[in-house]
Amino acid sequence: MRRCPRLTHYQIKGPRAVEMDIDTFVSLAEAQPVVEVQRTVSAHGPHLQALIADREFILLSDIMAHPDQRQEQRLFRHKHILGPGAGTSEIAAWEAEHPHHPLPDDLIALLKRANGVHLWADIATGLSYYGILPFSEWRDAGSVEWSVMFIEPPKGQLVISYHDNGDYFLVLDTKERCYYWYDLQDFDHPELVGRNVAELLTWYWQQADELDPRLD
């Protein structure tokens, strides 16, 4: 089996924190109270809504310049949301269907506690700006839209995250058992963020500081 390169504190943004085990991560996430913030948003009128619905593609600049919209204040509520833990049989069935993607034991332990992790999620949608998907939505890296960016077809790699504007993706290499953060604007230099779940959760907790709605 290939080995992950050594993870240094330079590869984690900010000071290196004490690695979080699953219990600590879940406890901290569940203890976060709801945060409410008021934001000014552009509300689309009926003509603009019809235009968006009628077109397969429309430029964001065209939407922003359209006169049929108004500014209004809305209340947004945020908190950390963890999906319900998955059952042993559910995970085993997934592994049977994906024999080329053996999951590390510590990742299985995380899935049993939290199947889907969304730090600073919008309570209305249950999603954050980026987060870890439920494992039923994980995709082979060879089947994603940007797979052509790999020099060689990826093998044993899973895309396990979502990102609102599609710029970054968290990838698990099931052969190396490492987690990489891919920036599609700097694709050839993925950031190693963890050699195990504890390092992954430590990095993710620090990374999500930028999503705190109180920083707006």
C-alpha positions as CSV (number, residue, x, y, z in Angstrom):
1,M,0.0,0.0,0.0
2,R,1.2,3.5,-0.8
3,R,1.8,5.8,2.1
4,C,0.7,9.4,2.6
5,P,3.4,12.0,2.6
6,R,4.1,13.5,6.0
7,L,1.7,16.2,7.0
8,T,3.3,19.3,8.4
9,H,1.8,22.3,10.2
10,Y,2.6,24.4,7.0
11,Q,0.0,22.4,5.2
12,I,-2.8,23.5,7.6
13,K,-3.9,27.1,7.5
14,G,-3.3,28.8,10.8
15,P,-1.6,27.4,14.0
16,R,-1.7,23.6,14.2
17,A,-4.5,22.7,16.6
18,V,-4.7,19.6,18.8
19,E,-6.1,16.8,16.6
20,M,-9.8,16.2,17.3
21,D,-11.1,12.7,17.8
22,I,-14.7,12.0,16.6
23,D,-16.3,12.4,20.0
24,T,-14.7,15.9,20.5
25,F,-15.7,17.0,17.0
26,V,-19.3,15.9,17.3
27,S,-19.6,17.4,20.8
28,L,-18.3,20.8,19.7
29,A,-20.5,20.8,16.6
30,E,-23.6,19.9,18.6
31,A,-22.9,22.5,21.2
32,Q,-22.8,25.4,18.8
33,P,-26.0,27.5,19.4
34,V,-28.0,29.1,16.5
35,V,-26.5,32.3,15.2
36,E,-28.9,34.8,13.6
37,V,-27.8,37.5,11.2
38,Q,-29.6,40.1,9.1
39,R,-28.5,40.4,5.5
40,T,-29.6,42.6,2.6
41,V,-30.5,40.4,-0.4
42,S,-31.8,41.0,-3.9
43,A,-35.3,39.7,-4.3
44,H,-36.2,38.7,-7.9
45,G,-39.5,40.0,-9.2
46,P,-41.9,37.9,-11.4
47,H,-40.4,39.0,-14.7
48,L,-36.8,38.2,-13.7
49,Q,-38.0,34.8,-12.2
50,A,-39.7,33.9,-15.5
51,L,-36.6,34.9,-17.5
52,I,-34.3,32.7,-15.3
53,A,-36.8,29.8,-15.5
54,D,-37.0,30.1,-19.3
55,R,-33.3,30.1,-20.1
56,E,-30.9,27.2,-19.8
57,F,-28.1,29.6,-19.2
58,I,-28.0,33.2,-18.1
59,L,-25.0,35.3,-17.0
60,L,-24.9,36.4,-13.4
61,S,-24.1,39.9,-14.7
62,D,-27.4,39.9,-16.6
63,I,-29.3,38.9,-13.5
64,M,-27.6,41.6,-11.4
65,A,-28.3,44.3,-14.0
66,H,-32.0,43.4,-14.5
67,P,-34.4,46.0,-13.1
68,D,-37.0,43.6,-11.8
69,Q,-35.6,43.1,-8.4
70,R,-35.5,44.9,-5.1
71,Q,-33.3,45.0,-2.0
72,E,-34.8,43.7,1.2
73,Q,-33.7,42.6,4.7
74,R,-33.9,38.9,5.6
75,L,-33.0,37.0,8.7
76,F,-30.7,34.0,8.3
77,R,-30.1,31.4,11.0
78,H,-27.0,29.3,11.1
79,K,-25.6,26.4,13.1
80,H,-23.5,23.3,12.6
81,I,-25.6,20.4,11.2
82,L,-24.5,16.8,11.4
83,G,-26.5,14.2,9.4
84,P,-27.9,11.1,11.2
85,G,-25.3,8.4,11.6
86,A,-25.4,5.5,9.1
87,G,-26.1,1.9,10.0
88,T,-23.5,-0.9,9.7
89,S,-25.5,-2.7,7.1
90,E,-26.0,0.5,5.0
91,I,-22.2,1.1,5.0
92,A,-21.5,-2.6,4.2
93,A,-23.9,-2.4,1.2
94,W,-22.2,0.6,-0.1
95,E,-18.8,-1.0,0.2
96,A,-20.1,-4.1,-1.6
97,E,-21.2,-1.9,-4.5
98,H,-17.9,0.0,-4.6
99,P,-15.1,-2.7,-4.0
100,H,-12.5,-0.4,-5.5
101,H,-13.1,2.2,-2.7
102,P,-12.4,0.5,0.6
103,L,-13.1,2.9,3.4
104,P,-10.7,3.4,6.4
105,D,-12.0,2.2,9.7
106,D,-11.9,5.6,11.3
107,L,-13.9,7.1,8.5
108,I,-16.6,4.3,8.9
109,A,-16.6,5.3,12.6
110,L,-17.3,8.9,11.7
111,L,-20.1,7.9,9.3
112,K,-21.8,6.0,12.1
113,R,-21.9,9.2,14.1
114,A,-22.4,11.8,11.4
115,N,-23.3,11.0,7.8
116,G,-22.8,14.4,6.3
117,V,-21.1,17.3,8.0
118,H,-22.2,20.9,7.4
119,L,-20.4,23.5,9.6
120,W,-22.2,26.9,9.8
121,A,-25.0,25.6,7.7
122,D,-28.0,27.7,6.7
123,I,-30.8,26.1,8.8
124,A,-33.3,26.7,6.0
125,T,-31.4,24.5,3.5
126,G,-29.4,22.3,5.9
127,L,-26.3,23.1,3.8
128,S,-23.2,25.2,4.2
129,Y,-21.1,27.0,1.7
130,Y,-19.1,23.8,1.6
131,G,-19.2,20.6,3.5
132,I,-18.9,16.8,3.6
133,L,-21.6,15.0,1.7
134,P,-23.5,11.9,3.0
135,F,-21.6,8.9,1.7
136,S,-24.4,7.8,-0.7
137,E,-23.5,11.0,-2.7
138,W,-19.8,10.4,-2.9
139,R,-18.5,10.0,-6.5
140,D,-15.6,8.3,-8.1
141,A,-13.2,11.1,-9.1
142,G,-13.1,9.6,-12.6
143,S,-16.7,10.4,-13.1
144,V,-16.8,14.1,-12.1
145,E,-17.0,16.9,-14.6
146,W,-13.4,18.0,-13.9
147,S,-11.8,14.5,-14.1
148,V,-10.1,15.5,-17.4
149,M,-7.8,17.7,-15.4
150,F,-6.0,14.6,-14.0
151,I,-2.9,13.7,-15.9
152,E,-3.8,10.0,-15.6
153,P,-7.3,8.6,-14.9
154,P,-7.7,8.7,-11.1
155,K,-8.0,5.3,-9.4
156,G,-9.4,4.7,-5.9
157,Q,-10.2,8.3,-5.4
158,L,-13.5,9.6,-4.1
159,V,-14.9,13.1,-4.1
160,I,-16.7,13.4,-0.8
161,S,-17.6,17.1,-0.5
162,Y,-19.7,19.8,-2.1
163,H,-18.8,23.5,-2.7
164,D,-21.4,26.2,-3.5
165,N,-19.5,27.6,-6.4
166,G,-17.6,24.4,-7.4
167,D,-14.1,25.8,-6.9
168,Y,-12.8,23.3,-4.3
169,F,-13.3,19.6,-3.6
170,L,-12.3,17.2,-0.8
171,V,-10.9,14.0,-2.2
172,L,-10.2,10.7,-0.3
173,D,-7.5,8.6,-1.9
174,T,-8.6,5.1,-0.7
175,K,-5.3,3.6,-1.7
176,E,-3.1,6.1,0.2
177,R,-5.9,6.7,2.8
178,C,-5.2,10.4,2.6
179,Y,-7.5,13.4,2.2
180,Y,-6.7,16.1,-0.3
181,W,-8.2,19.6,-0.9
182,Y,-8.3,20.3,-4.6
183,D,-8.4,23.9,-5.9
184,L,-9.6,23.8,-9.5
185,Q,-7.6,27.0,-10.2
186,D,-4.4,25.3,-9.0
187,F,-5.2,21.7,-9.8
188,D,-1.7,20.3,-9.9
189,H,-1.0,21.2,-6.3
190,P,-3.7,19.7,-4.1
191,E,-3.3,20.3,-0.4
192,L,-2.8,17.3,1.9
193,V,-5.2,18.0,4.8
194,G,-5.2,14.7,6.6
195,R,-3.7,11.2,6.9
196,N,-6.6,10.1,9.0
197,V,-10.0,11.3,10.2
198,A,-8.6,13.1,13.3
199,E,-6.4,15.2,11.1
200,L,-9.2,15.8,8.6
201,L,-11.6,17.0,11.3
202,T,-8.9,19.2,12.8
203,W,-8.3,20.9,9.4
204,Y,-12.0,21.1,8.6
205,W,-12.9,22.8,11.9
206,Q,-10.1,25.4,11.3
207,Q,-11.1,25.9,7.7
208,A,-14.7,26.5,8.5
209,D,-13.8,29.5,10.7
210,E,-14.1,31.5,7.5
211,L,-17.8,30.5,7.2
212,D,-18.7,32.0,10.6
213,P,-21.7,34.3,9.7
214,R,-20.7,36.7,12.4
215,L,-17.7,37.7,10.3
216,D,-19.8,39.3,7.6
